Amino acid sequence: LRRSSQTNTAFTDPDHLISTLRHGLRQVQYRSELIDGCLAGTGLTMTTSRQQNQ
């Protein structure tokens, strides 16, 4: 989905890589249209399930 944050980056250590990936994923999380678009391309849809009270 997102590659710009990793392009031409020399990561100094694994923690730098992990924090960059988490930041990128966090940005995608707040842009639901990206996820919906990827799912639509595969023919899948996003559904939510409700917890049933017992």
LINVENDA-V943473 format. One record per residue. N is the residue number from 0. SS is DSSP state (helix for helix, strand for strand, loop for the rest). PSI is psi in whole degrees, -180 to 180 (NA if undefined). OMEGA is omega in radians with two decimals (none if undefined). Layout:
n->{N;N}
ss->{SS;SS}
psi->{PSI;PSI}
omega->{OMEGA;OMEGA}
This chain:
n->{0;1;2;3;4;5;6;7;8;9;10;11;12;13;14;15;16;17;18;19;20;21;22;23;24;25;26;27;28;29;30;31;32;33;34;35;36;37;38;39;40;41;42;43;44;45;46;47;48;49;50;51;52;53}
ss->{loop;loop;loop;loop;loop;loop;loop;loop;loop;loop;loop;loop;loop;helix;helix;helix;helix;helix;helix;helix;helix;helix;helix;helix;helix;helix;helix;helix;helix;loop;loop;helix;helix;helix;helix;helix;helix;helix;helix;helix;helix;helix;loop;loop;loop;loop;loop;loop;loop;loop;loop;loop;loop;loop}
psi->{-46;123;-11;-33;-21;-15;130;35;128;102;133;-31;171;-35;-37;-44;-48;-44;-35;-43;-43;-40;-45;-43;-36;-40;-41;-38;-36;-2;79;-23;-27;-46;-43;-40;-41;-42;-40;-36;-24;-8;4;159;154;126;153;144;144;142;138;130;136;NA}
omega->{-3.01;-3.12;-3.01;-3.09;-3.13;-3.07;3.09;3.11;3.05;-3.11;-3.07;3.14;-3.13;3.14;3.09;3.10;-3.11;-3.13;3.10;3.11;3.14;3.12;3.12;3.12;3.10;3.11;3.11;-3.12;-3.11;3.10;-3.03;-3.14;3.07;-3.13;3.12;3.14;3.11;3.12;-3.14;3.12;3.13;-3.10;3.13;3.07;3.13;3.09;3.07;3.11;3.12;3.07;3.12;3.08;-3.13;none}
